[in-house]
Amino acid sequence: MNIIIYALVFVGGATGAASSLYIVFSLFGTLGYKIFRKIKFGTSLFD
C-alpha cells in the first residue's frame, strides 16, 4: 500500500512539474515569435 502512495505522489508531482514547464516555455516561445515577427515583418506585438 505504501509503495502505491509513493508512486501516485511521484506521478502527480511529475505531472505538475511538466505542466508548469510547458507553460513557462510556451510563454517565452510566444514572446520570441511575436518579437521575431515585429522585427522581420513590422507587425504589431498585440495581434
PERAKA-V39213 format. One line per field, one symbol per residue. ss: DSSP state (H for helix, E for strand, C for the rest). phi: phi as a letter, one per 20 degrees, with the letter a starting at -180 (. if undefined). burial: + if it has 16 or more other C-alpha atoms within 10 Angstrom, else -. A space follows every 10 residues. Layout:
# PERAKA-V39213
ss = ???
phi = ???
burial = ???
This chain:
# PERAKA-V39213
ss = CHHHHHHHHH HHHHHHHHHH HHHHHHHHHH HHHHHHHHHH HCCCCCC
phi = .fffffffff ffffffffff ffffffffff fffffgffff dmfffde
burial = ---------- ---------- ---------- ---++----- -------
